[in-house]
Amino acid sequence: MTSFDLIGIGMSLYFILFATCLWKAKLIHYDNFTHWATIVKFLFLYNHLPGISDKLISYNTYPIGSSIYLYYASKIGGYHDGMLLVGQFIIIAACLYSLFATLRDDRRLLTSSLLFASFGLFNLFNVAIRTNNLLVDFLLPLLALAGVAGIFAYRGHLLRQSFYVSLILSVLMLVKTSATIFVLAVLVIYFYVVFRDKFHKKKFIQRLLIILLTGVTPFLMYQTWVIHVKSTFKGLENTKHEVKSTTLSEILDGNLSKEMLKICHNFFQWICSWSSFSSLSFALIFLCFLIFILLFGIKFKKWKFNFFVFFLSVFYTIVYYIGLLLMYLLAMPTDEAVRLAGFERYASSILIFISGILTIFIVRELDKNFYEQNLNKRGYTSFKNFRNKRIYQLVSYTCLLYFAGSSLSEVNGMNFQLKQNQPLLSQKIVNLIKNKKTTKGKILVVSADKADVESYYLSYLSKYELWNNNVDVRYDFIMSGDDFKKTIRNYDDILLLDDHYTFVKMSSIVLHKDLKPGFYSSKYLLDQNGQSLAK
């Protein structure tokens, strides 16, 4: 089997394994219903971008790069959870496959298997979000790595290289605003590579203009979205993470409130804690890379550039963490910021990006120092001695075994997660309103699950499944009979999700109606008690 067959067959099996799992998966994560699935459903139903009157879209400033793609995927394959998840995984798999373009010689088993093993690491670092949701925290670093892959794949062909980089970075900027930090990282690598290549003096100005245009294009593309948002929503933009310049100036002046000091304390305590998965992962990655530098330096007497890459990676990680802290201080609600909501999810993005960059660097450095440097002469006999060949084979097979095991583990984890959440709350809502006439009026969703109500999960999920912004959720019905009637009268419909003891008991006593989980018209409920129910 040639290494080309290994890459092709390996990626095919990887895609089939994950796509089969995702096709039968259901959306579970909270943020799918706050935005990522909601915007795709909106596009699917109405075939246009949201406007100022479309209240179901909570965060109208979010770019729609991946959402537009999923809109077309749903138009082709139908709108359901499995189609959306497989559609997004196609992008993920394409980004992963592009990393093999960084190989100097894709026939080498060791370098290919190291890249496959890095996919297993990505799955491990992505455990906070996984691929069974539409969140883009995994997509951002992979698109950035795909951009880096194009830099090396088209090296020596400036026009193609620049077109590819500008295209993929433009897409990256239109996926999420926080992608800016990844765009800048890729541009630094792009500028470094192209300026190391020798320019022909006669074409220096022409090449320089191409390079500058490549750097500017992603930000110009994003600016078109900003212009659209400002012209469409006219000052009524709503974003989840909106940075306030006045607060930023206060922080720069050293004026921190008690809440900000608490956020800083929790932030630094967490990143320095042994309980922090991301911090432990970074420590392991940098330690392994440092060991590689030492062994590589002793063997091949190469130190300077390797240490430069190491310290640059550490520096970039620190910069990302500073940006993450500023986001908690400036752009998040205080209650979420104090408990560092979503920290491991955000940290996983930079963790995946840095590990991917270091893996690309390692495989290229190894290839540059193989015993046989003439690519045409390489074969199964191209080793200095039998000992080197055995080490080569052992490391290669170990990496492939880890890749296979981690992939199966990830799929089993998603299947287990799906079984643990059955019957899904979303499916329960769908079943209860099936064949019922829903309206755009006010709907009260009744649930005995206090946690789902107070976390707003049920609120966003109900709005998504009922496709109605006028939805309230409630679990507390300890009140007088008159107040209970008044509560029912304030809504057009009532969705009873479970055998809520208090609600069912109050309905029996006050409305003389024995209720089971279902979808009821408030007028119908009160009519049973002989009340005049015209709203």
Secondary structure as UniProt FT lines:
FT   HELIX           3..23
FT   HELIX           30..31
FT   HELIX           32..36
FT   HELIX           37..46
FT   TURN            52..53
FT   TURN            55..56
FT   TURN            60..61
FT   HELIX           65..77
FT   HELIX           81..98
FT   HELIX           99..102
FT   TURN            106..107
FT   HELIX           109..125
FT   TURN            126..129
FT   TURN            137..138
FT   HELIX           139..153
FT   TURN            154..156
FT   HELIX           158..173
FT   TURN            174..175
FT   HELIX           177..179
FT   HELIX           180..196
FT   HELIX           201..203
FT   HELIX           204..233
FT   TURN            234..235
FT   HELIX           245..252
FT   TURN            253..254
FT   HELIX           258..271
FT   TURN            274..275
FT   HELIX           277..300
FT   HELIX           304..330
FT   HELIX           334..338
FT   TURN            339..342
FT   HELIX           343..368
FT   HELIX           375..377
FT   TURN            380..381
FT   HELIX           386..420
FT   HELIX           425..433
FT   TURN            434..435
FT   STRAND          443..446
FT   HELIX           450..454
FT   HELIX           457..466
FT   STRAND          471..474
FT   HELIX           481..489
FT   STRAND          493..496
FT   HELIX           501..510
FT   STRAND          518..521
FT   HELIX           522..527
FT   TURN            528..530
//
